[in-house]
Amino acid sequence: MTNEAKTNQEETTQQDTQEEVVEEVFAEEVEEDTTTEGSTNELTAKLEESENKYLRLRADFDNYRRRVQLDEEANKKFRAQSLVTDLLTSLDNFERALQVETENEQTQSLLQGMEMVYRGIQDALKREGVEEIDAQGAAFDPHLHQAVMQESTPDAEPNTVTAVFQKGYKLHDRVIRPAMVKVNE
């Protein structure tokens, strides 16, 4: 073989080898691309899942914060409820004492002092949001009234309050004691 033939043969062998190397490298790159795409898809799915978990956790926390805030507002609004409930019995006793008829001047001045104290207590309760339930002549409402008697009176409308035995009270639209009433049938 001549030098030229040897050189041609070597060049052909080198070209074949280069083509094989290029094909192998290309095949490896294709494999790497598919594995990279697979891991990218997995990472994207994990990222989306983490984002969803974060959003749910954030929404839960916001709901919790709102609930706590509403509870705090309700506690502030109704903080005096137990005190008011305890005072209502004394307030009823004050009203009964003020209804006593007397002609004695000393007793009348004592009653005037009691009236001033009674009005002061009523004003303080109003400032706290306590309201008296107006029951006389009103339509019976089981949320506001407690029927303790019934009567049949042709003068009154059916299912209306004809007498109030004990006043009822509300604290910021929450009934703390229903009015004890007599209802027309």
matplotlib code that plots the C-alpha trace (Angstrom):
import matplotlib.pyplot as plt

x = [0.0, 1.1, 1.4, -1.6, -3.7, -2.6, -3.5, -6.9, -7.5, -6.5, -8.7, -11.6, -11.0, -10.7, -14.0, -15.7, -14.4, -15.4, -18.9, -19.2, -18.1, -20.5, -23.3, -22.5, -22.3, -25.6, -27.2, -25.9, -27.2, -30.6, -30.6, -29.6, -32.3, -35.0, -33.8, -33.4, -37.0, -38.2, -36.5, -37.7, -41.3, -40.9, -39.5, -42.2, -44.9, -43.2, -43.0, -46.7, -47.6, -45.5, -47.1, -50.6, -49.7, -48.4, -51.5, -53.8, -51.7, -51.8, -55.6, -55.9, -53.8, -55.8, -59.0, -57.6, -56.5, -60.0, -61.6, -59.4, -60.1, -63.9, -63.6, -61.7, -64.3, -67.2, -65.4, -64.9, -68.5, -70.0, -67.5, -70.1, -72.7, -72.1, -72.0, -75.2, -76.9, -76.0, -77.2, -80.6, -82.0, -80.9, -82.3, -85.7, -85.6, -84.8, -87.9, -90.1, -88.8, -89.5, -93.1, -93.8, -96.3, -95.4, -96.6, -93.8, -91.4, -88.2, -89.2, -90.0, -86.5, -85.0, -87.0, -85.8, -82.2, -82.9, -84.4, -81.2, -79.1, -81.5, -81.2, -77.5, -77.4, -79.7, -77.5, -74.4, -76.1, -77.2, -73.6, -72.6, -75.2, -78.0, -81.5, -84.8, -87.1, -90.3, -92.9, -96.2, -98.7, -96.1, -96.5, -95.2, -91.7, -90.3, -86.8, -87.6, -90.4, -91.0, -94.8, -95.7, -99.5, -102.1, -105.5, -108.3, -109.2, -111.4, -109.9, -106.4, -105.1, -104.3, -100.8, -99.9, -98.4, -101.1, -98.9, -95.3, -94.3, -90.5, -88.6, -86.4, -83.0, -80.7, -77.0, -76.0, -78.9, -78.2, -81.0, -79.5, -82.9, -86.2, -89.3, -91.7, -95.1, -98.8, -100.0, -103.4, -104.6]
y = [0.0, 3.3, 6.2, 7.8, 4.7, 4.5, 8.1, 7.6, 4.6, 6.4, 9.4, 7.1, 5.4, 8.7, 9.9, 6.7, 7.1, 10.8, 9.9, 7.2, 9.6, 12.3, 9.8, 8.6, 12.2, 13.0, 10.0, 10.9, 14.4, 13.2, 10.9, 13.8, 16.0, 13.4, 12.9, 16.7, 17.2, 14.4, 16.0, 19.4, 18.2, 16.6, 19.8, 21.8, 19.5, 19.7, 23.5, 23.7, 21.4, 23.5, 26.7, 25.2, 24.1, 27.6, 29.2, 26.9, 27.5, 31.3, 31.1, 29.1, 31.6, 34.5, 32.8, 32.1, 35.7, 36.9, 34.5, 35.7, 39.3, 38.7, 36.8, 39.7, 42.2, 40.1, 39.8, 43.6, 44.2, 41.8, 42.1, 43.5, 40.8, 38.9, 42.1, 43.4, 40.1, 40.2, 43.8, 43.2, 41.6, 44.6, 47.0, 45.2, 45.6, 49.3, 49.7, 47.9, 50.1, 53.2, 52.2, 52.4, 55.2, 57.3, 60.6, 60.9, 63.7, 61.9, 58.8, 60.9, 62.5, 59.0, 57.9, 60.9, 59.9, 56.3, 57.6, 59.5, 56.4, 54.4, 56.8, 56.8, 53.0, 53.1, 55.7, 53.7, 50.6, 52.5, 53.7, 50.0, 49.2, 47.8, 48.4, 47.6, 45.3, 47.2, 44.4, 46.0, 45.8, 44.3, 41.2, 38.1, 37.2, 34.0, 35.4, 38.5, 37.4, 34.5, 33.8, 32.8, 33.3, 33.4, 35.1, 35.6, 39.3, 40.5, 44.0, 42.9, 41.5, 37.8, 36.8, 40.2, 41.0, 42.2, 42.5, 42.6, 40.9, 41.4, 43.6, 42.1, 43.5, 43.4, 44.1, 45.2, 43.3, 40.2, 39.2, 38.8, 38.4, 37.9, 39.8, 37.7, 38.5, 37.6, 36.9, 37.2, 34.0]
z = [0.0, -0.7, 1.6, 0.0, 0.5, 4.1, 4.7, 3.1, 5.2, 8.3, 7.4, 6.8, 10.1, 11.9, 10.3, 11.3, 14.8, 15.0, 13.7, 16.4, 19.1, 17.9, 17.8, 21.4, 22.7, 21.0, 22.5, 25.9, 25.5, 24.5, 27.6, 29.8, 28.3, 29.0, 32.6, 33.0, 31.7, 34.1, 37.1, 36.0, 35.9, 39.3, 40.8, 39.2, 40.7, 44.1, 43.8, 42.9, 45.8, 48.2, 47.0, 47.5, 51.0, 51.7, 50.4, 52.5, 55.6, 55.0, 54.6, 57.8, 59.7, 58.3, 59.4, 62.8, 63.2, 62.2, 64.6, 67.5, 66.7, 66.6, 70.0, 71.5, 70.2, 71.6, 75.0, 75.1, 74.1, 76.6, 79.4, 81.8, 81.2, 84.4, 86.5, 84.9, 85.4, 89.1, 89.4, 87.9, 91.0, 93.1, 90.5, 90.7, 94.5, 94.1, 91.9, 94.4, 97.2, 95.2, 94.7, 98.4, 99.3, 102.2, 103.8, 106.2, 105.2, 106.3, 104.4, 101.3, 101.4, 101.8, 98.8, 96.8, 97.6, 96.5, 93.3, 92.6, 93.2, 91.0, 88.1, 88.5, 88.2, 85.2, 83.5, 84.1, 82.7, 79.6, 79.0, 79.1, 76.5, 78.7, 77.4, 79.0, 76.8, 76.1, 76.6, 77.6, 74.7, 72.4, 70.3, 72.2, 71.1, 72.7, 72.3, 74.4, 76.6, 79.0, 79.3, 82.9, 82.5, 79.8, 79.9, 77.5, 77.2, 74.3, 74.6, 73.6, 70.4, 70.4, 71.3, 72.9, 76.2, 78.7, 81.9, 82.8, 86.1, 85.7, 83.3, 80.7, 79.6, 76.6, 76.5, 72.9, 71.4, 73.4, 75.7, 79.2, 81.0, 79.2, 80.5, 82.5, 81.1, 80.9, 77.3, 75.8, 74.1]

ax = plt.figure().add_subplot(projection="3d")
ax.plot(x, y, z, "-o")
ax.set_aspect("equal")
plt.show()
